[in-house]
Amino acid sequence: MSSLLVFPGQGAQQPGMLHRLPTSVLADACLRQASEVLGEDALALDSPQALASTRAVQLCLLIAGVANARVLLENGSGADYVAGLSIGAYPAAVVAGALDFGDALRLVSLRGELMQQAYPQGYGMTAIIGLELATVEALLARVHSPDNPVYLANINADSQVVIAGGDAAMSQVAELARGCGVGVTKRLAVSVPSHCPLLEQPAQALAEAFSRVTLQPPRLGYLSGSRARPLRTPEQLRDDLAFNMCRVVDWRGTVQSAYERGVRLQIELPPGAVLTALARRVFEQGTVIACDGARLDTLQALLREEGSRQP
């Protein structure tokens, strides 16, 4: 049996999230390094005002993910796989040993700036719950046009998808979804149209920055949230990380892929428990748990227990 650490994407952020990191030398070191690399106080990034910025949100999720994972994995606790939804792929790559934390901070800072500058207003993402994927795709086809863009962005679970695009187009799709009688829609706390062709140019610019960064083969299994399969070479990870902003997220497939590979313990790193709720629909056996609300020693014991079951 195997274990998986998962890292949430944009929309999971919470004011004060960096101030709630565990009391630990490892967490303090992450905050100190982040402040040094970014040239600013990392703890200033998680205020409600700062989190209006895509850059601050993404940096907070990176720092929180790496800091919490390092604390979780100290004292010999180990994991077999990592996976991250969108920006969550960056802390996953750091924890897997494929991407240096300092490089990740610089790249994520650029990533957030590129995304925000491309679409400073009038765009975003909306979750649609209760409709099958084929139904949502049909609604998108009715609304989308070059002047009124809206795209499929995330396949999160059966009957739960996310769309991205302009405000007007998303509102039209949401109205059609509600008209189906079972659809529930929710505008997400994301101010850019991620995971669709609208972000191809920012992704190309980020890829250029990635070409100057050295990556290593991951020491843990790295599951791509876009391709829903393990990636093993630095070249594969570089492509995955640079371009995941403009590719559809197949989180349902990623979790299913992990389960089929023998994962029976999934632990979601802070903040929140959105990915925990999604995984329960896939895990017929095993344990799915979020760090938020759980004791650190309990989580570490679960990791050790799962590791002891491996042949």
Secondary structure, 3 states (H helix, E strand, C coil): CEEEEEECCCCCCCCCCCCCCCCCHHHHHHHHHHHHHHCCCHHHHHCCCHHHCHHHHHHHHHHHHHHHHHHHHCCCCCCCEEEECHHHHHHHHHHCCCCCHHHHHHHHHHHHHHHHHHCCCCEEEEEEECCCHHHHHHHHHHHCECCECEEEEEEEECCEEEEEEEHHHHHHHHHHHHHCCCCEEEECCCCCCCCCHHHHHHHHHHHHHHCCCCCCCCCCEEECCCCCCEECCHHHHHHHHHHHHHCCEEHHHHHHHHHHCCEEEEEECCCCCHHHHHHCCCCCCCEEEECCCCCHHHHHHHHHHHHHCCC
